Amino acid sequence: QVQLVESGGGLVEAGGSLRLSCAASGIISRINDMGWYRQAPGKQRELVARISNGGMTNYADSVKGRFTVSRDNSKNTVYLQMNSLKPEDTAVYYCHVQYVRYGDWREYDLWGQGTQVTVSS
């Protein structure tokens, strides 16, 4: 069973920083893209940051220059360093991975349990 375990969320003041971690475990042939999405109450889920197996990154315009996504392939872990946090960053952050199983060409999606990030003003 493949699982994603997220950690690092919490309550911070505006201008503060948090670092989210997401570790994948289980039998996985290959992890392709890894990324972070967030969803605030009453709002649509949105992409925050994504990183490919080769290290190519994409960011939402609202977080460019403030957030940094990285991955450690030896640990099957993706990170999101969040600096200069704003109240509008408040949301549940979900880790997401695309992976391939042994003997299967298909790409599967897996979501973490979510971690709450709250930024006070």
C-alpha positions as CSV (number, residue, x, y, z in Angstrom):
1,Q,0.0,0.0,0.0
2,V,1.4,3.3,-1.1
3,Q,0.9,6.2,1.3
4,L,1.8,9.9,1.6
5,V,2.5,11.3,5.1
6,E,2.5,15.1,5.4
7,S,3.9,17.2,8.3
8,G,5.0,20.7,9.1
9,G,1.7,22.7,9.1
10,G,0.8,25.0,11.8
11,L,-0.1,28.5,12.9
12,V,2.3,31.4,12.1
13,E,2.1,35.2,12.0
14,A,2.2,37.0,8.7
15,G,5.8,37.3,7.4
16,G,6.7,34.0,9.1
17,S,7.9,30.7,7.5
18,L,6.9,27.1,7.5
19,R,8.4,24.0,5.9
20,L,6.1,21.2,4.8
21,S,7.3,17.7,4.2
22,C,5.6,14.8,2.4
23,A,7.1,11.3,2.4
24,A,5.9,8.5,0.2
25,S,6.1,4.9,1.4
26,G,5.3,1.6,-0.2
27,I,6.1,-0.3,-3.3
28,I,6.6,2.2,-6.1
29,S,8.5,1.7,-9.3
30,R,8.9,5.3,-10.1
31,I,7.7,8.6,-8.8
32,N,7.1,11.2,-11.6
33,D,5.7,14.6,-10.6
34,M,5.4,15.6,-6.9
35,G,3.6,18.7,-5.8
36,W,1.5,20.6,-3.4
37,Y,-2.1,21.8,-3.7
38,R,-4.1,23.9,-1.3
39,Q,-7.8,24.5,-0.6
40,A,-9.2,27.3,1.5
41,P,-12.8,27.0,2.8
42,G,-15.3,27.7,0.1
43,K,-12.6,27.9,-2.6
44,Q,-11.4,25.7,-5.4
45,R,-8.4,23.5,-4.9
46,E,-5.4,25.1,-6.6
47,L,-1.9,24.1,-7.6
48,V,0.7,25.7,-5.4
49,A,4.0,24.1,-6.6
50,R,5.1,21.1,-8.6
51,I,8.4,19.4,-9.2
52,S,9.2,16.8,-11.8
53,N,11.5,13.8,-11.4
54,G,14.2,15.8,-13.2
55,G,13.8,18.8,-11.0
56,M,11.7,21.1,-13.2
57,T,9.4,23.3,-11.1
58,N,6.1,25.2,-11.5
59,Y,4.6,27.7,-9.1
60,A,1.4,29.5,-8.8
61,D,1.8,33.2,-9.5
62,S,0.7,34.0,-6.0
63,V,3.6,32.2,-4.4
64,K,6.5,32.8,-6.8
65,G,9.5,34.3,-5.0
66,R,8.1,33.2,-1.6
67,F,7.8,29.4,-1.8
68,T,10.3,26.8,-2.9
69,V,9.5,23.2,-3.8
70,S,12.2,20.6,-3.6
71,R,12.5,16.8,-3.4
72,D,14.9,14.2,-2.1
73,N,14.5,11.2,-4.3
74,S,16.6,9.0,-1.9
75,K,13.9,9.6,0.7
76,N,10.9,9.7,-1.6
77,T,10.1,13.1,0.0
78,V,8.9,16.4,-1.3
79,Y,9.3,19.7,0.6
80,L,7.6,23.1,0.4
81,Q,9.6,25.9,2.0
82,M,7.1,28.8,2.6
83,N,8.6,32.2,3.4
84,S,6.9,35.6,3.8
85,L,3.6,34.0,4.5
86,K,0.4,36.0,4.1
87,P,-3.0,35.5,5.5
88,E,-4.3,34.5,2.1
89,D,-2.0,31.5,2.2
90,T,-4.2,30.0,4.9
91,A,-5.5,26.7,3.6
92,V,-5.3,23.0,3.9
93,Y,-2.2,21.9,1.9
94,Y,-2.3,18.5,0.2
95,C,0.7,16.6,-1.1
96,H,0.2,14.9,-4.5
97,V,2.3,12.4,-6.4
98,Q,2.1,10.7,-9.8
99,Y,3.7,7.3,-9.7
100,V,4.1,4.1,-11.7
101,R,3.8,0.5,-10.4
102,Y,6.0,-2.3,-11.2
103,G,4.9,-4.1,-14.4
104,D,2.4,-1.4,-15.2
105,W,2.8,1.5,-17.7
106,R,-0.1,3.5,-16.2
107,E,0.4,6.5,-14.1
108,Y,-1.4,6.7,-10.8
109,D,-2.4,9.6,-8.5
110,L,-1.9,9.6,-4.8
111,W,-2.9,12.3,-2.3
112,G,-1.8,13.0,1.2
113,Q,-4.1,13.6,4.2
114,G,-3.6,17.3,4.2
115,T,-2.0,19.6,6.7
116,Q,-3.5,22.9,7.9
117,V,-1.5,26.1,7.4
118,T,-2.9,29.2,9.2
119,V,-1.4,32.6,8.8
120,S,-2.6,35.3,11.2
121,S,-2.4,39.0,10.6
